[in-house]
Amino acid sequence: MLKPTIATQDVIVTGSAEQTPSVRWALIALSLSMLLSSLDTSIANVALPTLTRAFTASFQEVQWVILASLLAATTLIVSVGRLGDIIGRRRLLLAGIFLYTVASVLCATAPTFWLLIAGRAAQGLGGAIMMALSMGFVGETVPKAKTGSAMGLLGTMSAIGTALGPSLGGVLIAGFGWRAIFLINLPLGILTFLLAHHYLPVDRLEPKTDRAGLDHVGTLLLALTLAAYALAVTIGRGSFGALNIALLLAAAFGVSLFVLAERRAASPLIQLAWFRDPVLSAGLAMSALVTNVVTATLVVGPFYLSRALGLDAAMVGLVLSVGPLVAALTGVPAGRMADRFGAQRVTIVGLIGMAAGSFILSMMSTTYGIPGYIVPIVLITGGYGLFQTANNTAVMTDISPDQRGVTSGMLNLARNLGRITGASVMGAVFAYASATIDITTPHPEAVATGMQITFGVAVMVIVVALALAIGTNRRTLHNREFAPEAEFQADGKVLE
């Protein structure tokens, strides 16, 4: 009963997309929304030393400038996606942009440190709304045949935001002080809000009596569970003590309670039956696994470049910018490849590239210098650009309209969980492999060994993701082969 409706809507969207140039402006609005939300995750990092002096805060305290935003985004991103499906994605996205912009002003004018933290948490919530709903809107703004290209554009903007954050933040802090990194969001937020308000399609909701309500119990349980897990893998500055174990146990217990609540809920936050779809379940698992490896490049890279290769800070920053730049340049071509050759095939190609790059790094000697580091990093980040765009396209293409928000939220959640897990686990592997207590002052050979072992582990992670991708592709091809017969049987017709 659902497929004809989706098909009809696709025709309508296709027709409108081909006839009106306003679709381009809608994509610009979504791109800016993705840019701002990704910029938020990286621009504040460079300000931490300055904020330590400005508020006379300790290192442990100033970490909450990052954690507050990350926790808010991680714990609520699925819930806001589902809320958008219920009350309308356009109105919630506008609310998210408004919240993000106002929170940025609050951060810029915060007179106390803990008011800054509150502003950062609000920024994280606004960013979660923008990131989750931007992908959810693609199905309403572009024809199905162009989904990959649109996803590639959003992936490019996300990579640009991540790459631009540290350099832009450094320039703003040097020229205008730390408050400027938040004030820059004011004009960008206003522009994004106006474009989204004017060009995004108006919400078309079912009558209130036919709409499912928000699963309050499931929402609360999921938020608490994700908060416990995120705290478990982020607090402690690399050490893993009793508190971390207690939080992990609380998260595991929370998962059990959440599953039980979803089975009993009349309108669950996440339909557990969705995970029977191999494309969705494998896509989420692969996204979390792959992000672990990308995060490892950000954790290990600076230490390898500075300690093992002996580069100064400026050169380290320049070399580190290569990866995000490659990912940004890969996004749009990856989308076109997904549209032309199939998203699942491009996903496999991207994972092969990441595996090759990780394997080269696991064997790399310092004698090859900067080129020896850049070449495999280009393979890893280029492969990640292919993977992310193709995987997002595969998961989001055939999702029904009332599930786009929550599915987009789950994709972003998988990436966030992979990011915080990768920073913790891969960082711990690197520290252990380097055989040093103080990771800031290890011997160059120890750092090189640590990088090799870390990316040896990364190869194994990518191989697991690649196995999932190949298995999903085979299963999809098998289902397509028998789809006509299955449809006839479902319709109760007899083949001639």
C-alpha atoms as one frame of an Amber mdcrd trajectory, in Angstrom:
protein
   0.000   0.000   0.000   2.912   2.338   0.601   4.835   1.930  -2.661   2.251
   3.526  -5.021   2.071   6.547  -2.727   5.839   6.911  -2.723   5.978   6.468
  -6.471   3.360   9.166  -6.991   5.217  11.533  -4.718   8.461  10.837  -6.553
   6.808  11.806  -9.818   5.519  15.031  -8.278   8.891  15.849  -6.802  10.628
  15.012 -10.071   8.341  17.227 -12.056   8.663  20.136  -9.687  12.414  19.709
  -9.486  12.766  19.838 -13.271  10.477  22.831 -13.762  11.413  25.288 -11.001
  14.830  26.763 -10.200  13.767  27.241  -6.572  14.956  23.664  -5.958  18.511
  24.952  -6.309  17.892  27.541  -3.595  16.350  24.884  -1.391  19.523  22.798
  -1.785  21.607  25.876  -0.968  19.585  26.330   2.233  20.108  22.668   3.173
  23.809  22.924   2.310  24.255  25.974   4.553  22.401  24.163   7.312  24.793
  21.210   7.008  27.793  23.554   6.851  26.833  25.342  10.074  26.157  22.139
  11.992  29.500  20.602  10.962  31.361  23.868  11.585  30.088  23.790  15.169
  31.868  20.490  15.819  35.311  21.748  14.798  35.612  25.513  15.215  35.522
  25.491  19.019  38.466  23.076  19.342  41.003  25.720  18.435  39.648  28.071
  21.127  40.205  25.749  24.088  43.595  27.197  25.167  42.196  30.733  24.874
  39.080  29.844  26.864  41.235  28.276  29.581  42.919  31.655  30.100  39.789
  33.775  29.607  37.768  31.956  32.276  40.695  30.672  34.385  39.289  27.188
  33.828  41.095  23.877  34.146  41.637  21.551  31.185  38.983  19.179  32.533
  36.473  22.026  32.755  37.194  23.517  29.352  36.645  20.089  27.741  32.942
  20.647  28.374  32.925  23.313  25.675  33.228  20.382  23.274  31.402  17.727
  25.295  28.286  19.840  25.944  27.602  20.248  22.224  28.569  16.661  21.386
  26.400  15.148  24.117  23.355  17.242  23.194  23.691  16.317  19.525  24.347
  12.626  20.167  21.563  12.050  22.682  18.819  13.896  20.817  19.551  13.540
  17.101  17.240  10.534  16.574  14.450  12.114  18.632  14.517  15.375  16.694
  14.435  13.432  13.444  11.308  11.603  14.616   9.767  14.844  15.870  10.276
  16.336  12.417   8.376  13.407  10.896   5.487  14.132  13.279   5.143  17.932
  13.380   6.729  18.758  10.039  10.361  18.914   8.958  10.256  22.483   7.652
   8.968  24.079  10.828  11.322  22.059  13.029  14.316  22.828  10.810  13.489
  26.535  10.996  13.259  26.211  14.778  16.630  24.439  14.821  18.314  27.147
  12.742  16.806  29.823  14.995  17.935  27.995  18.153  21.451  27.496  16.779
  21.757  31.176  15.861  20.442  32.465  19.200  22.634  29.991  21.099  25.666
  31.226  19.160  24.945  34.773  20.296  24.534  33.499  23.867  27.951  31.802
  23.655  29.560  34.953  22.261  28.165  37.172  25.025  28.413  34.663  27.903
  29.736  36.468  31.020  30.457  33.207  32.872  31.981  29.884  31.894  28.956
  27.756  32.755  26.638  30.031  30.782  28.953  29.393  27.838  28.524  25.656
  28.444  24.728  26.071  28.469  24.951  27.946  25.180  27.085  25.188  23.694
  24.522  22.557  24.703  21.804  24.613  22.987  24.055  24.909  19.939  24.428
  21.137  19.909  20.667  20.663  19.949  20.168  23.173  17.149  22.965  21.539
  15.170  21.415  18.090  15.673  18.117  19.349  14.241  19.854  20.932  11.256
  22.013  17.893  10.506  19.234  15.312  10.885  16.568  17.168   8.914  18.805
  18.421   6.102  19.269  14.862   4.823  15.612  14.072   5.511  14.572  16.922
   3.191  16.427  15.565   0.164  13.567  13.227  -0.761  11.185  16.206  -0.873
  13.379  18.533  -2.937  15.079  16.443  -5.639  13.968  13.589  -7.928  14.850
  10.078  -6.844  17.361   9.703  -9.696  19.347  12.660  -8.336  19.357  11.602
  -4.672  23.017  10.599  -4.805  24.095  13.971  -6.222  22.182  15.827  -3.513
  23.649  13.611  -0.784  27.084  14.227  -2.256  26.556  17.981  -2.052  25.539
  17.739   1.615  28.513  15.487   2.311  30.799  18.026   0.675  29.409  20.858
   2.792  29.825  18.767   5.927  33.469  18.079   5.045  34.068  21.748   4.241
  32.637  22.769   7.612  34.858  20.278   9.423  37.958  21.351   7.461  37.216
  25.074   7.695  36.610  25.110  11.446  40.172  25.070  12.823  41.642  27.516
  10.281  38.696  29.927  10.403  38.622  29.721  14.190  42.341  30.504  14.388
  42.004  33.560  12.149  38.981  34.904  14.030  40.565  34.413  17.449  43.810
  36.059  16.337  42.023  39.043  14.844  38.935  39.568  17.006  39.122  37.313
  20.066  37.382  34.039  20.959  33.866  35.507  20.933  34.134  35.986  17.164
  34.013  32.217  16.512  30.432  32.258  17.776  29.371  35.640  16.371  30.262
  34.484  12.844  27.212  32.216  13.048  24.833  35.185  13.356  24.899  36.391
   9.709  25.232  32.821   8.419  22.320  31.669  10.584  20.080  34.529   9.465
  20.858  33.830   5.793  20.177  30.108   6.227  16.895  30.807   8.037  15.647
  33.180   5.319  16.530  30.802   2.477  14.963  27.824   4.259  11.808  29.789
   5.106  11.386  30.969   1.524  12.374  27.944  -0.545  11.827  24.726   1.404
   8.530  22.974   0.615   5.693  23.593   3.042   4.915  20.714   5.397   2.003
  18.542   4.279   0.822  16.727   7.374  -1.904  14.162   7.774  -4.958  15.066
   9.863  -4.081  15.188  13.567  -6.242  12.161  14.325  -4.189  10.083  11.848
  -0.789  11.183  13.084   1.288   9.166  15.492   2.417  10.912  18.639   5.925
  11.177  20.017   7.105   8.235  22.086   8.041  10.126  25.268   9.221   7.076
  27.215  11.365   5.797  24.354  12.761   9.280  23.716  13.800   9.698  27.354
  15.296   6.200  27.602  17.280   6.604  24.380  18.597  10.014  25.439  19.719
   8.728  28.849  21.278   5.609  27.326  23.225   7.565  24.734  24.317  10.108
  27.343  25.643   7.314  29.572  27.564   5.762  26.684  28.957   9.074  25.433
  30.151   9.995  28.923  31.633   6.527  29.449  33.944   6.853  26.446  34.820
  10.554  26.783  35.493  11.282  30.451  38.711  10.324  32.173  41.190  11.758
  29.623  42.142   8.330  28.317  41.946   6.405  31.579  39.205   3.827  32.080
  38.105   3.513  35.660  35.168   2.417  37.779  33.008   5.362  36.682  33.486
   4.516  33.007  32.540   0.881  33.651  29.469   1.910  35.646  28.344   4.206
  32.828  28.828   1.456  30.242  26.749  -0.936  32.344  24.073   1.749  32.691
  24.088   2.189  28.917  23.711  -1.568  28.361  20.813  -1.671  30.828  19.301
   1.333  29.087  19.403  -0.459  25.735  17.440  -3.364  27.221  14.840  -1.027
  28.691  14.588   0.884  25.410  13.972  -2.276  23.378  11.307  -3.388  25.859
   9.631   0.034  25.770   9.631   0.133  21.960   7.981  -3.275  21.751   5.136
  -2.075  23.972   4.753   1.459  22.617   1.736   2.233  20.468   3.826   4.662
  18.404   7.495   3.743  19.006  10.324   6.195  18.403  12.133   3.537  16.355
  10.288   0.654  14.754  12.421  -2.369  15.637  11.144  -4.083  12.487  13.070
  -1.529  10.430  16.299  -3.287  11.363  15.150  -6.317   9.379  15.967  -4.232
   6.302  19.556  -5.300   5.493  20.367  -2.021   3.736  19.383   0.062   6.775
  20.940  -2.133   9.466  24.175  -2.677   7.522  24.332   0.993   6.568  24.148
   2.100  10.194  26.730  -0.464  11.326  29.130   0.414   8.518  28.784   4.131
   9.210  29.751   3.663  12.859  32.690   1.381  11.984  34.077   3.604   9.251
  33.878   6.774  11.346  36.104   5.053  13.915  38.863   4.908  11.302  38.398
   8.492  10.115  38.578   9.658  13.715  41.823   7.714  14.135  43.432   9.888
  11.457  42.524  12.989  13.491  43.758  11.465  16.775  46.994   9.876  15.554
  47.876  12.232  12.703  48.983  15.264  14.741  51.264  13.166  16.969  52.830
  11.326  14.035  53.474  14.501  12.047  54.868  16.493  14.956  56.730  13.796
  16.909  57.767  11.225  14.319  58.323  13.552  11.329  59.335  16.598  13.374
  57.040  19.123  11.656  56.229  22.481  13.222  52.660  23.454  14.158  51.978
  25.379  10.938  53.136  22.501   8.751  51.146  19.980  10.816  47.993  22.045
  10.267  48.677  22.284   6.539  49.192  18.521   6.138  46.141  17.708   8.270
  43.966  19.914   6.032  44.623  17.575   3.068  42.255  14.873   4.340  39.135
  17.036   4.820  39.888  18.801   1.521  39.948  15.482  -0.347  36.712  14.401
   1.362  35.084  17.696   0.338  36.180  17.340  -3.287  34.970  13.721  -3.411
  31.398  14.335  -2.247  29.700  15.594  -5.433  31.454  13.174  -7.844  30.627
  10.357  -5.434  26.954  11.293  -5.594  26.969  11.227  -9.382  28.715   7.849
  -9.350  26.082   6.507  -6.934  23.294   7.696  -9.242  24.965   6.131 -12.280
  26.500   2.879 -11.018  24.420   2.152  -7.908  24.976   3.253  -4.340  25.972
  -0.164  -2.986  28.707  -0.657  -5.589  30.187   2.766  -4.848  30.021   1.947
  -1.128  32.213  -1.117  -1.726  34.691   0.886  -3.839  34.973   3.507  -1.085
  35.639   0.858   1.567  38.323  -0.781  -0.598  40.042   2.603  -0.888  39.909
   3.083   2.890  41.263  -0.412   3.512  44.143   0.183   1.074  45.047   3.504
   2.698  44.895   2.049   6.199  47.059  -0.916   5.154  49.706   1.405   3.687
  49.789   3.450   6.905  50.148   0.256   8.934  53.343  -0.497   6.970  54.610
   3.069   6.591  58.160   4.035   7.563  59.162   7.558   8.577  61.784   7.523
   5.800  59.038   8.323   3.282  58.329  11.592   5.087  55.317  13.775   4.317
  54.442  12.157   0.935  54.401   8.767   2.630  51.711  10.072   4.988  49.661
  12.109   2.507  49.202   9.379  -0.136  47.447   6.851   2.154  45.480   9.655
   3.833  44.168  10.669   0.400  43.065   7.065  -0.145  41.364   6.915   3.271
  39.546  10.254   3.077  38.718   9.900  -0.619  37.341   6.443   0.073  35.389
   7.849   3.000  33.885  10.521   0.750  32.709   7.809  -1.642  31.445   5.616
   1.176  29.541   8.281   3.084  27.706   9.667   0.072  26.862   6.236  -1.353
  25.851   4.765   2.012  23.584   7.730   2.805  22.023   7.404  -0.650  21.443
   3.654  -0.274  19.772   4.075   3.119  17.667   7.156   2.333  16.508   6.493
  -1.251  13.510   4.208  -0.660  12.522   5.434   2.811   8.866   6.392   3.125
   8.195  10.105   3.799   7.093   9.562   7.405  10.404   7.824   8.233  12.938
  10.162   6.588  13.605  12.300   9.636  14.204   9.494  12.110  16.274   7.492
   9.588  18.458  10.512   8.884  18.794  10.965  12.626  19.933   7.352  13.039
  22.567   7.796  10.319  23.954  10.861  12.061  23.783   9.067  15.403  25.835
   6.182  13.989  28.497   8.652  12.849  28.530  10.444  16.219  28.870   7.162
  18.101  31.671   6.131  15.755  33.361   9.480  16.310  33.368   9.374  20.097
  34.170   5.643  20.169  37.003   6.093  17.719  38.522   8.955  19.700  38.481
   6.772  22.812  39.292   3.296  21.491  41.712   4.237  18.713  43.368   6.747
  21.016  43.804   4.021  23.630  45.244   1.626  21.007  47.702   4.296  19.904
  48.774   5.101  23.474  49.222   1.409  24.295  51.070   0.649  21.069  53.370
   3.627  21.633  54.339   2.080  24.994  54.371   5.411  26.751  52.549   6.886
  29.730  52.767  10.502  28.556  51.525  10.515  24.966  52.581  14.157  24.525
  56.316  13.355  24.815  56.991   9.908  23.316  60.033   8.844  21.315  59.655
   9.292  17.493  60.109   5.567  16.839  57.439   4.769  19.445  54.984   7.119
  17.727  55.680   5.502  14.345  55.088   2.051  15.838  51.912   3.267  17.509
  50.571   4.572  14.207  51.364   1.328  12.411  49.557  -0.787  14.993  46.603
   1.604  15.189  46.022   1.443  11.449  46.557  -2.292  11.483  43.507  -2.375
  13.754  41.807   0.072  11.360  42.304  -2.373   8.482  40.446  -5.053  10.447
  37.599  -2.607  11.183  37.273  -1.724   7.496  37.353  -5.405   6.496  34.350
  -6.013   8.770  32.521  -3.083   7.127  33.487  -4.377   3.676  32.108  -7.821
   4.500  28.822  -6.200   5.526  28.714  -4.177   2.298  29.394  -7.183   0.052
  26.867  -9.322   1.913  24.207  -6.617   1.662  24.885  -6.125  -2.058  24.534
  -9.855  -2.756  21.342 -10.050  -0.745  19.877  -7.057  -2.575  20.702  -8.551
  -5.977  19.134 -11.836  -4.891  15.950 -10.068  -3.758  15.714  -8.163  -7.030
  16.042 -11.406  -8.984  12.973 -12.845  -7.255  11.074  -9.563  -6.765   8.622
  -9.970  -9.679   7.545 -13.406  -8.489   7.172 -12.175  -4.913   5.013  -9.268
  -6.069   2.730 -11.557  -8.047   2.323 -13.813  -5.056   1.571 -10.850  -2.793
  -1.095  -9.644  -5.223  -2.609 -13.095  -5.366  -2.145 -13.333  -9.147  -1.088
 -16.380 -11.112   1.716 -16.116 -13.639   0.632 -16.960 -17.167
